[in-house]
Amino acid sequence: MILRFATDVIFREIGNLFIVSFNRPSFLEQIDEGAATAQDTTQETTQEKIMASLRAEPTLTRKLLAQRLNISEDGVKYHLNKLRAAGRIRHVGPTKAGRWEVIDGR
């Protein structure tokens, strides 16, 4: 019955022992795949929150965004750079007196 479902079984005899080995995916590989998915989901959710905040208040600073989203200012900077690189937001005007534009159409 086992041999019907497990095609790559290895049988070994060592001394008085009979050993059967079954190949299976590594437990660590499964953990890594799950972690990557969770990180992608969290990142996308954070970016969506940033875009929603900028739509509501285009003059928000990184510091205020960090406080509202409960993440670090460096985290906000990272996500803003990612959104800029993807063409989803842009900053218009001078650094201190400018505003953010969320580019819709995606």
FIVEXKE-805271 format. One record per atom (N, C-alpha, C, O): residue in three letters; atom name; x, y, z. Coordinates in steps of 0.2 Angstrom, whole numbers. Each point is the difference from the previous one (the first is absolute). Layout:
<"ALA"; "CA"; <X; Y; Z>> ...
***
This chain:
<"MET"; "N"; <4; -6; 0>> <"MET"; "CA"; <-4; 6; 0>> <"MET"; "C"; <4; 6; 0>> <"MET"; "O"; <-1; 5; -4>> <"ILE"; "N"; <6; -4; 8>> <"ILE"; "CA"; <5; 5; 1>> <"ILE"; "C"; <3; 2; -7>> <"ILE"; "O"; <1; 5; -2>> <"LEU"; "N"; <2; -11; -1>> <"LEU"; "CA"; <3; 1; -6>> <"LEU"; "C"; <-4; 3; -6>> <"LEU"; "O"; <3; 3; -5>> <"ARG"; "N"; <-9; -4; 5>> <"ARG"; "CA"; <-5; 3; -5>> <"ARG"; "C"; <0; 8; 0>> <"ARG"; "O"; <0; 3; -5>> <"PHE"; "N"; <1; 0; 11>> <"PHE"; "CA"; <0; 7; 1>> <"PHE"; "C"; <7; 3; 0>> <"PHE"; "O"; <1; 6; -1>> <"ALA"; "N"; <4; -10; 4>> <"ALA"; "CA"; <6; 3; 0>> <"ALA"; "C"; <5; -3; -5>> <"ALA"; "O"; <2; -6; 2>> <"THR"; "N"; <-1; 9; -7>> <"THR"; "CA"; <4; -3; -6>> <"THR"; "C"; <7; 0; 2>> <"THR"; "O"; <4; -5; -3>> <"ASP"; "N"; <-1; 10; 6>> <"ASP"; "CA"; <7; 0; 1>> <"ASP"; "C"; <2; -2; 7>> <"ASP"; "O"; <2; 4; 4>> <"VAL"; "N"; <-3; -10; -2>> <"VAL"; "CA"; <2; -3; 6>> <"VAL"; "C"; <7; -4; 0>> <"VAL"; "O"; <1; -3; -6>> <"ILE"; "N"; <3; 4; 11>> <"ILE"; "CA"; <6; -3; 0>> <"ILE"; "C"; <0; -5; 5>> <"ILE"; "O"; <-1; 1; 6>> <"PHE"; "N"; <3; -8; -7>> <"PHE"; "CA"; <0; -5; 5>> <"PHE"; "C"; <8; -2; 1>> <"PHE"; "O"; <4; 0; -5>> <"ARG"; "N"; <-2; 0; 11>> <"ARG"; "CA"; <7; -2; 2>> <"ARG"; "C"; <0; -5; 6>> <"ARG"; "O"; <-5; 0; 4>> <"GLU"; "N"; <10; -4; -5>> <"GLU"; "CA"; <1; -5; 6>> <"GLU"; "C"; <7; 2; 3>> <"GLU"; "O"; <5; -1; -4>> <"ILE"; "N"; <-5; 2; 10>> <"ILE"; "CA"; <6; 2; 4>> <"ILE"; "C"; <0; -5; 6>> <"ILE"; "O"; <-3; 1; 5>> <"GLY"; "N"; <8; -6; -6>> <"GLY"; "CA"; <0; -5; 6>> <"GLY"; "C"; <-6; -3; 1>> <"GLY"; "O"; <-2; -4; -5>> <"ASN"; "N"; <-1; 4; 10>> <"ASN"; "CA"; <-6; -4; 2>> <"ASN"; "C"; <-6; 5; -1>> <"ASN"; "O"; <-6; -2; 1>> <"LEU"; "N"; <7; 8; -4>> <"LEU"; "CA"; <-6; 5; -1>> <"LEU"; "C"; <-2; 0; -7>> <"LEU"; "O"; <4; 0; -5>> <"PHE"; "N"; <-10; 2; 4>> <"PHE"; "CA"; <-3; 1; -7>> <"PHE"; "C"; <-3; 7; 1>> <"PHE"; "O"; <-4; 2; 3>> <"ILE"; "N"; <7; 3; -8>> <"ILE"; "CA"; <-2; 7; 1>> <"ILE"; "C"; <-3; 2; -7>> <"ILE"; "O"; <2; -2; -5>> <"VAL"; "N"; <-8; 5; 6>> <"VAL"; "CA"; <-4; 3; -6>> <"VAL"; "C"; <1; 7; 0>> <"VAL"; "O"; <-2; 3; 6>> <"SER"; "N"; <4; 1; -11>> <"SER"; "CA"; <0; 7; 0>> <"SER"; "C"; <-5; 3; -5>> <"SER"; "O"; <0; -3; -6>> <"PHE"; "N"; <-4; 8; 7>> <"PHE"; "CA"; <-5; 3; -4>> <"PHE"; "C"; <3; 7; -1>> <"PHE"; "O"; <2; 4; 4>> <"ASN"; "N"; <-2; -2; -11>> <"ASN"; "CA"; <2; 7; -1>> <"ASN"; "C"; <-6; 4; 1>> <"ASN"; "O"; <-6; -1; -2>> <"ARG"; "N"; <7; 7; 5>> <"ARG"; "CA"; <-6; 5; 0>> <"ARG"; "C"; <3; 7; 0>> <"ARG"; "O"; <6; 1; 1>> <"PRO"; "N"; <-10; 4; -2>> <"PRO"; "CA"; <3; 7; 0>> <"PRO"; "C"; <2; 2; 7>> <"PRO"; "O"; <-2; -2; 5>> <"SER"; "N"; <7; 6; -5>> <"SER"; "CA"; <4; 2; 6>> <"SER"; "C"; <-5; 4; 4>> <"SER"; "O"; <-4; 5; -3>> <"PHE"; "N"; <4; -5; 9>> <"PHE"; "CA"; <-4; 4; 5>> <"PHE"; "C"; <2; 7; -1>> <"PHE"; "O"; <-4; 4; 0>> <"LEU"; "N"; <10; -3; 0>> <"LEU"; "CA"; <3; 7; 0>> <"LEU"; "C"; <-2; 4; -7>> <"LEU"; "O"; <-1; 6; 0>> <"GLU"; "N"; <0; -10; -5>> <"GLU"; "CA"; <-2; 3; -7>> <"GLU"; "C"; <-7; 2; 1>> <"GLU"; "O"; <-2; 6; -3>> <"GLN"; "N"; <-2; -9; 6>> <"GLN"; "CA"; <-7; 1; 1>> <"GLN"; "C"; <-1; 7; 4>> <"GLN"; "O"; <-4; 4; -1>> <"ILE"; "N"; <8; -4; 7>> <"ILE"; "CA"; <0; 6; 4>> <"ILE"; "C"; <2; 6; -4>> <"ILE"; "O"; <-3; 6; 0>> <"ASP"; "N"; <9; -6; -4>> <"ASP"; "CA"; <2; 6; -4>> <"ASP"; "C"; <-5; 2; -5>> <"ASP"; "O"; <-1; 6; -1>> <"GLU"; "N"; <-3; -11; -2>> <"GLU"; "CA"; <-5; 2; -5>> <"GLU"; "C"; <-6; 4; 3>> <"GLU"; "O"; <-2; 5; -2>> <"GLY"; "N"; <0; -7; 8>> <"GLY"; "CA"; <-5; 3; 4>> <"GLY"; "C"; <2; 7; 2>> <"GLY"; "O"; <-4; 5; 0>> <"ALA"; "N"; <11; -4; 2>> <"ALA"; "CA"; <2; 6; 3>> <"ALA"; "C"; <0; 5; -6>> <"ALA"; "O"; <-2; 6; 1>> <"ALA"; "N"; <4; -8; -7>> <"ALA"; "CA"; <0; 5; -6>> <"ALA"; "C"; <-7; 2; -1>> <"ALA"; "O"; <-1; 6; -2>> <"THR"; "N"; <-4; -10; 2>> <"THR"; "CA"; <-6; 2; -1>> <"THR"; "C"; <-3; 5; 5>> <"THR"; "O"; <-3; 5; -2>> <"ALA"; "N"; <4; -6; 8>> <"ALA"; "CA"; <-2; 4; 5>> <"ALA"; "C"; <3; 7; -1>> <"ALA"; "O"; <-3; 5; 1>> <"GLN"; "N"; <10; -5; -2>> <"GLN"; "CA"; <3; 7; -1>> <"GLN"; "C"; <-3; 3; -6>> <"GLN"; "O"; <-1; 6; 0>> <"ASP"; "N"; <0; -9; -6>> <"ASP"; "CA"; <-3; 3; -5>> <"ASP"; "C"; <-7; 3; 1>> <"ASP"; "O"; <-1; 6; -2>> <"THR"; "N"; <-3; -9; 6>> <"THR"; "CA"; <-7; 2; 2>> <"THR"; "C"; <1; 6; 5>> <"THR"; "O"; <-4; 5; -1>> <"THR"; "N"; <8; -5; 5>> <"THR"; "CA"; <1; 5; 5>> <"THR"; "C"; <3; 7; -4>> <"THR"; "O"; <-3; 5; 2>> <"GLN"; "N"; <7; -6; -6>> <"GLN"; "CA"; <3; 5; -4>> <"GLN"; "C"; <-5; 4; -4>> <"GLN"; "O"; <-1; 6; 0>> <"GLU"; "N"; <-3; -11; -4>> <"GLU"; "CA"; <-5; 3; -4>> <"GLU"; "C"; <-6; 4; 4>> <"GLU"; "O"; <-2; 5; -2>> <"THR"; "N"; <0; -8; 8>> <"THR"; "CA"; <-4; 3; 4>> <"THR"; "C"; <2; 7; 3>> <"THR"; "O"; <-4; 5; 0>> <"THR"; "N"; <10; -5; 2>> <"THR"; "CA"; <3; 7; 2>> <"THR"; "C"; <0; 5; -5>> <"THR"; "O"; <-1; 6; 1>> <"GLN"; "N"; <3; -8; -7>> <"GLN"; "CA"; <0; 4; -6>> <"GLN"; "C"; <-7; 3; -1>> <"GLN"; "O"; <-1; 6; -2>> <"GLU"; "N"; <-4; -11; 2>> <"GLU"; "CA"; <-7; 3; -1>> <"GLU"; "C"; <-2; 5; 5>> <"GLU"; "O"; <-3; 5; -1>> <"LYS"; "N"; <5; -6; 8>> <"LYS"; "CA"; <-1; 4; 5>> <"LYS"; "C"; <3; 7; -1>> <"LYS"; "O"; <-3; 5; 1>> <"ILE"; "N"; <9; -5; -4>> <"ILE"; "CA"; <4; 6; -1>> <"ILE"; "C"; <-4; 4; -6>> <"ILE"; "O"; <-1; 6; 1>> <"MET"; "N"; <-1; -10; -6>> <"MET"; "CA"; <-3; 4; -6>> <"MET"; "C"; <-7; 3; 3>> <"MET"; "O"; <-1; 5; -3>> <"ALA"; "N"; <-2; -9; 7>> <"ALA"; "CA"; <-7; 3; 2>> <"ALA"; "C"; <1; 6; 4>> <"ALA"; "O"; <-4; 5; 0>> <"SER"; "N"; <9; -5; 4>> <"SER"; "CA"; <2; 6; 5>> <"SER"; "C"; <2; 6; -5>> <"SER"; "O"; <-2; 5; 2>> <"LEU"; "N"; <6; -7; -7>> <"LEU"; "CA"; <2; 6; -4>> <"LEU"; "C"; <-6; 3; -5>> <"LEU"; "O"; <0; 5; -1>> <"ARG"; "N"; <-4; -10; 0>> <"ARG"; "CA"; <-6; 3; -4>> <"ARG"; "C"; <-4; 4; 4>> <"ARG"; "O"; <-3; 6; -2>> <"ALA"; "N"; <2; -7; 9>> <"ALA"; "CA"; <-4; 4; 4>> <"ALA"; "C"; <3; 6; 2>> <"ALA"; "O"; <-3; 5; 1>> <"GLU"; "N"; <10; -5; 0>> <"GLU"; "CA"; <4; 6; 2>> <"GLU"; "C"; <7; 0; -4>> <"GLU"; "O"; <5; -3; 3>> <"PRO"; "N"; <-5; 6; -9>> <"PRO"; "CA"; <6; 0; -4>> <"PRO"; "C"; <6; 3; 3>> <"PRO"; "O"; <5; -1; -2>> <"THR"; "N"; <-6; 5; 7>> <"THR"; "CA"; <6; 4; 3>> <"THR"; "C"; <3; -4; 6>> <"THR"; "O"; <4; 3; 4>> <"LEU"; "N"; <-6; -9; -3>> <"LEU"; "CA"; <3; -4; 6>> <"LEU"; "C"; <7; -1; -1>> <"LEU"; "O"; <3; -1; -5>> <"THR"; "N"; <1; 2; 11>> <"THR"; "CA"; <7; -1; 0>> <"THR"; "C"; <1; -8; 2>> <"THR"; "O"; <-4; -3; 2>> <"ARG"; "N"; <10; 1; -3>> <"ARG"; "CA"; <2; -7; 2>> <"ARG"; "C"; <-1; -1; 7>> <"ARG"; "O"; <-2; -5; 2>> <"LYS"; "N"; <4; 10; 2>> <"LYS"; "CA"; <-1; 0; 7>> <"LYS"; "C"; <-7; -2; 2>> <"LYS"; "O"; <-1; -4; 5>> <"LEU"; "N"; <-4; 8; -7>> <"LEU"; "CA"; <-7; -1; 1>> <"LEU"; "C"; <-2; -6; -2>> <"LEU"; "O"; <-4; -4; 3>> <"LEU"; "N"; <6; 2; -9>> <"LEU"; "CA"; <-2; -7; -3>> <"LEU"; "C"; <2; -6; 5>> <"LEU"; "O"; <-3; -4; 1>> <"ALA"; "N"; <9; 5; 1>> <"ALA"; "CA"; <3; -5; 5>> <"ALA"; "C"; <-4; -1; 6>> <"ALA"; "O"; <-1; -5; 2>> <"GLN"; "N"; <-1; 11; 1>> <"GLN"; "CA"; <-4; 0; 6>> <"GLN"; "C"; <-7; -3; -1>> <"GLN"; "O"; <-2; -4; 4>> <"ARG"; "N"; <-1; 6; -10>> <"ARG"; "CA"; <-7; -3; -1>> <"ARG"; "C"; <0; -7; -2>> <"ARG"; "O"; <-4; -4; 2>> <"LEU"; "N"; <10; 1; -5>> <"LEU"; "CA"; <0; -7; -2>> <"LEU"; "C"; <3; -4; 5>> <"LEU"; "O"; <1; -6; -1>> <"ASN"; "N"; <2; 9; 6>> <"ASN"; "CA"; <4; -3; 5>> <"ASN"; "C"; <6; -4; -2>> <"ASN"; "O"; <1; -6; 2>> <"ILE"; "N"; <2; 9; -7>> <"ILE"; "CA"; <7; -3; -2>> <"ILE"; "C"; <5; 5; 0>> <"ILE"; "O"; <-1; 6; 1>> <"SER"; "N"; <7; -8; -2>> <"SER"; "CA"; <6; 5; 0>> <"SER"; "C"; <0; 5; -6>> <"SER"; "O"; <-3; -2; -5>> <"GLU"; "N"; <6; 7; 6>> <"GLU"; "CA"; <1; 5; -5>> <"GLU"; "C"; <4; -3; -6>> <"GLU"; "O"; <-2; 1; -6>> <"ASP"; "N"; <7; -5; 8>> <"ASP"; "CA"; <4; -4; -5>> <"ASP"; "C"; <-5; -5; -4>> <"ASP"; "O"; <1; 0; -6>> <"GLY"; "N"; <-6; -3; 9>> <"GLY"; "CA"; <-5; -4; -3>> <"GLY"; "C"; <-4; 4; -5>> <"GLY"; "O"; <-1; -3; -5>> <"VAL"; "N"; <-1; 9; 7>> <"VAL"; "CA"; <-4; 4; -4>> <"VAL"; "C"; <4; 2; -6>> <"VAL"; "O"; <-2; 0; -6>> <"LYS"; "N"; <8; 2; 7>> <"LYS"; "CA"; <5; 2; -6>> <"LYS"; "C"; <1; -6; -5>> <"LYS"; "O"; <-1; 1; -6>> <"TYR"; "N"; <2; -7; 9>> <"TYR"; "CA"; <0; -6; -4>> <"TYR"; "C"; <-6; -1; -5>> <"TYR"; "O"; <1; -1; -6>> <"HIS"; "N"; <-7; 1; 9>> <"HIS"; "CA"; <-6; -1; -4>> <"HIS"; "C"; <-1; 6; -4>> <"HIS"; "O"; <-3; -1; -6>> <"LEU"; "N"; <4; 7; 7>> <"LEU"; "CA"; <-1; 6; -4>> <"LEU"; "C"; <5; -1; -6>> <"LEU"; "O"; <-2; 1; -6>> <"ASN"; "N"; <8; -3; 7>> <"ASN"; "CA"; <5; -1; -6>> <"ASN"; "C"; <-3; -6; -4>> <"ASN"; "O"; <1; 1; -6>> <"LYS"; "N"; <-3; -6; 9>> <"LYS"; "CA"; <-3; -6; -4>> <"LYS"; "C"; <-6; 3; -4>> <"LYS"; "O"; <-1; -2; -6>> <"LEU"; "N"; <-4; 6; 9>> <"LEU"; "CA"; <-5; 2; -4>> <"LEU"; "C"; <2; 5; -5>> <"LEU"; "O"; <-3; 0; -6>> <"ARG"; "N"; <8; 4; 7>> <"ARG"; "CA"; <2; 5; -5>> <"ARG"; "C"; <3; -4; -6>> <"ARG"; "O"; <-1; 1; -6>> <"ALA"; "N"; <5; -6; 7>> <"ALA"; "CA"; <3; -4; -5>> <"ALA"; "C"; <-5; -4; -4>> <"ALA"; "O"; <1; -1; -6>> <"ALA"; "N"; <-6; -1; 9>> <"ALA"; "CA"; <-6; -3; -4>> <"ALA"; "C"; <-4; 4; -3>> <"ALA"; "O"; <-5; -2; -4>> <"GLY"; "N"; <6; 9; 4>> <"GLY"; "CA"; <-4; 5; -3>> <"GLY"; "C"; <-7; 1; 3>> <"GLY"; "O"; <-5; 2; -4>> <"ARG"; "N"; <4; -4; 10>> <"ARG"; "CA"; <-6; 1; 3>> <"ARG"; "C"; <-1; 6; 4>> <"ARG"; "O"; <-6; 2; 2>> <"ILE"; "N"; <11; 2; 0>> <"ILE"; "CA"; <0; 6; 3>> <"ILE"; "C"; <5; 5; -3>> <"ILE"; "O"; <5; -3; -3>> <"ARG"; "N"; <-6; 9; 4>> <"ARG"; "CA"; <6; 5; -1>> <"ARG"; "C"; <-1; 6; 4>> <"ARG"; "O"; <-5; 1; 3>> <"HIS"; "N"; <11; 2; -2>> <"HIS"; "CA"; <0; 6; 5>> <"HIS"; "C"; <0; 6; -5>> <"HIS"; "O"; <4; 1; -4>> <"VAL"; "N"; <-8; 4; 5>> <"VAL"; "CA"; <-1; 6; -4>> <"VAL"; "C"; <2; 6; 4>> <"VAL"; "O"; <-3; 1; 6>> <"GLY"; "N"; <7; 3; -8>> <"GLY"; "CA"; <2; 6; 4>> <"GLY"; "C"; <7; 0; 4>> <"GLY"; "O"; <3; -6; -1>> <"PRO"; "N"; <-2; 11; 4>> <"PRO"; "CA"; <6; 0; 4>> <"PRO"; "C"; <0; -6; 6>> <"PRO"; "O"; <-6; -2; 2>> <"THR"; "N"; <12; 0; 1>> <"THR"; "CA"; <0; -5; 5>> <"THR"; "C"; <-5; 1; 6>> <"THR"; "O"; <-3; -4; 2>> <"LYS"; "N"; <4; 10; 0>> <"LYS"; "CA"; <-4; 2; 7>> <"LYS"; "C"; <-7; 2; -2>> <"LYS"; "O"; <-4; -1; 5>> <"ALA"; "N"; <3; 5; -10>> <"ALA"; "CA"; <-7; 2; -1>> <"ALA"; "C"; <-4; -3; -6>> <"ALA"; "O"; <-5; 2; -2>> <"GLY"; "N"; <8; -8; 0>> <"GLY"; "CA"; <-3; -4; -5>> <"GLY"; "C"; <-6; -4; 2>> <"GLY"; "O"; <-2; 0; 6>> <"ARG"; "N"; <0; -4; -11>> <"ARG"; "CA"; <-6; -5; 2>> <"ARG"; "C"; <1; -6; -4>> <"ARG"; "O"; <4; 0; -5>> <"TRP"; "N"; <-7; -5; 7>> <"TRP"; "CA"; <0; -7; -3>> <"TRP"; "C"; <-6; -1; -5>> <"TRP"; "O"; <-5; 3; 2>> <"GLU"; "N"; <6; -6; -7>> <"GLU"; "CA"; <-5; -1; -5>> <"GLU"; "C"; <0; -8; 0>> <"GLU"; "O"; <5; -3; -2>> <"VAL"; "N"; <-11; 0; 3>> <"VAL"; "CA"; <-1; -7; -2>> <"VAL"; "C"; <-2; -1; -7>> <"VAL"; "O"; <-5; 3; -2>> <"ILE"; "N"; <8; -7; -1>> <"ILE"; "CA"; <-1; -1; -8>> <"ILE"; "C"; <-5; -6; 0>> <"ILE"; "O"; <2; -6; 1>> <"ASP"; "N"; <-8; 7; -3>> <"ASP"; "CA"; <-5; -5; -1>> <"ASP"; "C"; <1; -3; -7>> <"ASP"; "O"; <3; 3; -4>> <"GLY"; "N"; <-7; -8; 3>> <"GLY"; "CA"; <0; -3; -7>> <"GLY"; "C"; <3; -7; 0>> <"GLY"; "O"; <2; -2; -5>> <"ARG"; "N"; <0; 0; 11>> <"ARG"; "CA"; <3; -7; 0>> <"ARG"; "C"; <-5; -5; 3>> <"ARG"; "O"; <2; -6; 1>> 
***
